[in-house]
Amino acid sequence: MTAAPSLKDYLEERIGKDGPLPFSEFMEAALYHDSLGYYSDPARTIGRGGDFYTSVSVGPVFGELLAEFVAGVWVAAGRPAHWIVAEQGGHDGTLARDVLAALEANDAEAHAATGWAFVETRLAWRERQRLTLFSGGEGARVHWVAGPEELPPETGLFLSNELVDAFPVDLVCFRGGQWQEKRVGRDVASGQFIWVEVAASEELRSAVERLGLPQQEGLVGEVRQMAERWAGGLYLGLPDGVVLTLDYGDLAEELYGPSRPEGTLRAYAGHRQDTDVLADPGNKDLTAHVDFSLLMRQGEACGWHTRGFLDQNRFLISLAARPGGWLSRLESVTAANPRDPAAQAALRQFKTLTHPELMGRVFRVLIQARGPCASARLPGLDFLRSGEGVVS
């Protein structure tokens, strides 16, 4: 019996036909090939039994805290009778379920007004999201679109959690006084994928200049052209409201330079970091830090104001401490029963999400707004430092 083709077979065939591939094409296939890519299987586990943790996989407290943000933005938007929260990169729908459940329990008016739109093209993932939301009793308020440009005008909040870090990147290296592109070829003798350097195209050099990569001999950097195109389309296509981006990354001045001479591209498998991003494609997660300066720049060009850029620690603590919010409810429970098991579990989740040595400092939060929300008071920004944004 003939073995089914693997992703390695597919990539080898492409290289044999077209020559060395731009790394963005290799990464796109490794992550998003329809049937062989890492994210092609909706049953792939995230969390303890998978390759990495996300804030969502820690437990429902993350969604409960984001529900505080959703409710606060809904108030800032004027308490509309019907509005939509849009999520891209919603995986199996767990975050949407957790947010909506928390709204239903704690803010009935905001819950009644809120619809949810998943930006998702893959039918298998849509079905997984549908099952999660219908099993949670929220299916009637959910719908799907293929891209941000299809979102209705009632959309008031667009959120993504660990989406942008998985956008394919191209790789460049400054060598011998010029920028080289690192492409993926194949070593015939070993059968392994290898790096092949070619002179960077004018388009790639222009992108490097926009990103501000320093001309440091041997420096390797990621060129985020897909993220740049996505952000431009998002900010142009969205109606007024708020964009909330949660991910790991940094500003350009911290992201590029001597402190990261080999870039930030990494592979993850079995909760272990692996710098060999070419080996075993389709069975590892590939990721590169987000350039938040790029997102700010693209947003500002389209009239979106940066309201805050801060670490997850201060953002979630600010949300938890809202008057009558998550922390107040937890304190009421523990006052009655200090050993309440559910409250203790919630506290453990909160610590994981906010502790600086766990997820609190690794993940960053960018809040952008246009229209009335650009000047209204928004939640989550009580602990901004100088230069991180403006609180009205």
C-alpha positions in Angstrom: 0.0 0.0 0.0 1.3 3.5 -0.9 1.9 5.7 2.0 -0.1 9.0 2.1 1.9 12.0 1.2 3.4 14.0 4.1 3.9 17.7 4.4 7.6 17.0 3.9 6.8 15.3 0.6 4.7 18.3 -0.4 7.4 20.8 0.4 10.1 18.8 -1.3 8.0 18.7 -4.4 7.5 22.5 -4.4 11.3 23.1 -3.9 12.1 20.7 -6.7 9.7 22.5 -9.0 10.2 26.2 -7.9 13.6 26.2 -6.2 14.3 27.4 -2.6 11.1 28.7 -1.0 10.7 32.0 0.9 10.4 31.1 4.5 7.0 32.7 4.7 5.7 30.1 2.2 7.4 27.3 4.1 5.9 28.5 7.4 2.4 29.0 5.9 2.4 25.4 4.6 3.8 24.1 7.9 1.0 25.8 9.9 -1.9 26.2 7.6 -1.8 23.6 4.8 -5.5 22.5 4.4 -4.9 18.9 5.5 -1.3 18.6 6.6 -0.5 21.8 8.5 -0.1 22.1 12.2 -3.4 24.0 12.6 -5.4 21.9 10.1 -6.7 19.6 12.8 -9.3 21.1 15.2 -8.6 18.3 17.7 -5.1 19.4 18.3 -4.7 20.0 22.0 -3.5 23.3 23.6 -2.5 23.2 27.2 -1.2 20.5 29.4 -1.5 17.7 26.8 -0.4 19.9 23.8 2.7 21.7 22.7 2.2 25.1 24.5 -0.1 26.9 26.9 -2.2 30.0 26.2 -4.0 32.3 28.6 -7.3 30.6 27.5 -6.0 27.1 28.3 -5.2 28.2 31.9 -8.9 28.2 32.7 -12.1 30.3 32.5 -10.7 33.2 34.6 -9.1 34.8 31.6 -12.5 34.9 29.8 -14.1 36.2 33.0 -11.6 39.1 33.1 -12.0 39.9 29.4 -15.7 40.0 30.0 -15.0 43.0 32.3 -13.3 44.6 29.4 -16.1 43.8 27.0 -18.7 45.2 29.4 -16.6 48.4 30.0 -16.2 49.0 26.2 -19.9 48.4 25.7 -20.5 51.2 28.2 -17.9 53.5 26.6 -19.6 52.9 23.2 -22.9 54.2 24.6 -24.6 51.0 25.7 -25.9 50.1 22.2 -28.9 47.8 22.1 -27.0 45.5 19.8 -23.3 45.3 19.1 -20.8 42.7 18.1 -17.5 41.4 19.5 -15.4 40.0 16.7 -12.6 37.5 17.4 -10.0 36.2 14.9 -7.9 33.2 15.8 -10.7 31.9 18.1 -9.4 28.3 18.1 -12.2 26.0 19.4 -14.4 28.9 20.7 -13.5 28.5 24.4 -12.6 32.1 24.9 -15.9 33.3 23.4 -17.8 30.8 25.6 -16.0 31.9 28.7 -16.6 35.6 28.0 -20.3 35.2 27.2 -20.9 33.0 30.2 -19.3 35.6 32.5 -21.4 38.4 30.9 -24.5 36.4 31.4 -23.7 35.7 35.0 -22.6 39.3 35.9 -24.0 41.8 33.5 -27.3 40.7 32.0 -27.8 44.0 30.0 -24.4 43.8 28.3 -24.9 40.1 27.6 -28.3 40.7 26.0 -26.8 43.3 23.7 -23.7 41.3 22.6 -23.4 39.2 19.5 -20.2 37.3 18.6 -18.5 37.1 15.2 -15.7 34.7 14.4 -13.3 35.7 11.7 -12.6 32.2 10.4 -12.3 30.6 6.9 -11.6 27.0 7.8 -14.8 24.9 7.9 -13.5 22.4 10.4 -12.7 25.1 12.9 -16.0 26.8 12.3 -17.7 23.5 13.2 -15.6 23.1 16.3 -16.5 26.7 17.4 -20.2 26.0 16.7 -20.2 22.9 18.9 -18.5 24.8 21.7 -20.9 27.7 21.6 -24.1 25.7 21.1 -23.1 23.4 24.0 -22.8 26.5 26.1 -26.2 27.8 25.1 -24.8 30.7 23.1 -25.0 29.5 19.5 -27.9 31.8 18.5 -25.8 34.9 19.0 -22.8 33.7 17.0 -22.0 34.0 13.3 -19.0 33.7 11.0 -17.2 35.8 8.4 -14.2 35.1 6.2 -12.4 38.4 6.9 -12.5 41.6 8.9 -13.9 43.4 5.8 -17.1 41.4 6.1 -17.8 42.5 9.7 -21.1 44.4 10.1 -21.2 48.0 11.2 -22.5 47.0 14.7 -19.0 45.6 15.4 -17.7 47.5 18.4 -14.7 45.4 19.6 -12.2 43.3 17.7 -10.0 41.0 19.7 -7.3 38.5 19.1 -5.3 36.4 21.5 -2.0 34.9 20.2 -3.0 35.4 16.6 -0.4 37.7 15.1 2.7 35.7 16.4 1.6 32.9 14.1 1.5 34.9 10.9 4.2 33.7 8.4 7.4 35.8 8.2 10.2 36.1 5.8 13.8 36.0 7.1 16.7 38.2 6.2 20.3 38.3 7.2 22.7 41.3 6.9 25.9 39.8 5.5 28.8 41.4 3.7 27.2 44.8 3.7 23.9 43.8 2.1 20.6 42.2 3.0 20.3 38.5 2.1 17.0 36.5 2.1 17.1 33.2 3.9 15.1 30.7 1.9 14.4 27.0 2.4 16.1 24.5 0.1 16.7 20.7 0.3 20.0 18.8 0.8 19.8 15.9 -1.6 22.3 13.8 0.2 20.7 14.0 3.7 17.1 14.7 2.6 16.9 17.5 5.1 15.7 21.1 4.6 18.5 23.6 4.7 18.9 27.4 4.6 19.9 29.0 1.2 20.8 32.6 1.1 20.0 34.8 -1.9 20.1 38.5 -2.5 17.1 40.2 -1.0 14.6 41.6 -3.5 13.8 45.3 -3.6 10.4 44.6 -2.0 12.0 42.8 0.9 14.6 45.5 1.3 11.9 48.2 1.4 10.1 46.2 4.1 13.3 45.9 6.1 13.7 49.7 5.9 10.1 50.2 7.1 10.7 47.9 10.1 13.9 49.6 11.0 16.2 46.5 11.2 19.8 47.7 12.0 22.6 46.9 9.5 24.5 44.7 11.9 26.8 42.1 10.4 25.2 38.6 10.8 22.0 39.9 12.3 18.9 37.8 11.4 15.5 39.3 11.5 11.9 38.6 10.6 10.1 40.6 8.0 6.4 40.7 8.8 4.8 41.5 5.5 1.7 39.4 6.1 1.1 41.0 9.5 1.6 44.4 7.8 -1.0 43.6 5.1 -3.4 42.1 7.6 -3.2 45.1 9.9 -3.7 47.6 7.1 -6.8 45.8 5.9 -8.1 45.4 9.5 -7.8 49.1 10.4 -9.3 50.3 7.1 -12.2 47.8 7.1 -13.3 48.0 10.7 -16.0 50.4 11.8 -15.3 52.7 14.8 -14.7 51.0 18.1 -11.8 49.2 19.9 -9.1 46.8 18.8 -7.7 44.6 21.6 -4.5 42.6 20.7 -3.0 40.2 23.2 0.2 38.5 22.3 3.9 38.2 23.1 6.2 40.7 21.4 7.6 44.2 21.8 8.2 47.6 20.3 10.5 47.8 17.3 13.4 49.4 19.3 13.4 46.4 21.6 12.6 43.7 19.0 15.4 44.4 16.5 19.0 44.8 17.4 22.0 43.5 19.3 19.9 41.8 22.1 18.3 39.5 19.5 20.9 38.9 16.8 19.2 35.7 15.7 15.7 37.0 15.7 12.7 35.6 17.6 11.5 32.8 15.3 11.1 29.6 17.3 9.4 26.2 17.1 7.5 24.6 20.0 6.7 20.9 20.6 5.8 19.2 23.8 6.2 22.5 25.8 9.8 22.7 24.7 11.4 25.5 22.6 13.2 24.4 19.5 15.4 26.6 17.3 15.4 24.1 14.5 12.4 25.5 12.7 13.0 23.5 9.5 12.8 20.0 11.0 9.5 18.0 11.0 7.2 20.6 9.4 3.5 20.3 10.3 4.2 18.8 13.7 5.6 21.9 15.5 4.2 25.3 16.2 6.2 28.1 14.6 6.0 31.5 16.0 7.8 34.9 16.0 7.4 37.8 18.4 4.8 40.5 17.4 6.1 43.9 16.3 3.6 46.1 18.2 5.2 49.2 16.7 4.0 48.0 13.3 0.5 47.5 14.5 0.5 51.0 16.1 1.8 52.6 12.9 -0.7 50.8 10.7 -3.5 51.8 13.0 -2.5 55.4 13.4 -2.3 55.7 9.6 -6.0 54.7 9.5 -7.2 57.0 12.3 -6.9 54.5 15.2 -5.4 55.9 18.4 -3.2 53.9 20.7 -5.0 54.1 24.1 -2.6 51.7 25.9 0.3 49.3 25.4 1.2 47.4 28.6 1.9 44.0 30.0 -0.8 41.5 30.7 -0.1 41.7 34.4 -1.2 45.3 34.9 -4.1 45.0 32.3 -5.7 42.0 34.0 -5.2 43.3 37.5 -6.9 46.6 36.5 -9.8 44.6 35.1 -10.1 42.4 38.2 -10.2 45.5 40.4 -13.1 47.2 38.7 -15.8 48.3 41.2 -18.1 45.4 41.7 -16.1 43.3 39.4 -14.2 40.0 39.5 -12.1 40.6 42.6 -15.1 41.9 44.6 -17.1 38.8 43.7 -14.2 36.5 44.6 -13.7 38.3 48.0 -17.4 37.8 48.8 -17.0 34.1 48.2 -13.8 33.7 50.2 -15.3 35.8 53.1 -18.0 33.2 53.5 -15.7 30.3 52.9 -11.9 30.9 52.7 -11.3 27.4 51.5 -13.9 27.4 48.8 -12.4 25.1 46.1 -13.7 27.1 43.1 -12.3 30.3 44.6 -8.9 28.7 45.2 -8.8 27.4 41.7 -9.7 30.9 40.4 -6.9 32.4 42.4 -4.4 29.9 41.0 -5.5 30.8 37.5 -5.2 34.5 38.2 -1.7 34.1 39.6 -0.6 32.2 36.5 -2.1 34.9 34.2 -0.6 37.9 36.1 2.6 36.8 37.9 5.6 38.5 36.2 7.5 35.3 36.2 4.7 33.3 34.6 2.4 34.9 31.9 2.1 38.4 33.4 5.1 40.0 31.8 5.6 37.8 28.7 2.3 38.8 27.1 1.6 42.3 26.0 -1.6 44.1 25.5 -2.4 46.7 22.8 -5.6 48.7 22.9 -6.5 51.0 20.0 -9.7 53.0 19.4 -11.4 55.1 16.8 -14.5 57.2 17.1 -16.2 57.8 20.4 -14.1 55.2 22.2 -10.9 57.1 21.3 -11.7 59.7 24.0 -14.0 57.7 26.3 -12.6 56.1 29.5 -11.7 52.5 28.7 -11.2 49.6 31.2 -7.9 47.9 31.9 -5.8 51.1 31.7 -5.6 52.1 35.4 -1.9 51.2 35.7 -0.4 52.7 32.6 3.0 54.2 32.9 4.3 57.3 31.1 4.4 56.8 27.4 2.2 53.7 27.3 -1.0 55.5 26.3 -3.6 58.0 27.4 -6.5 57.6 29.9 -9.3 60.1 29.7 
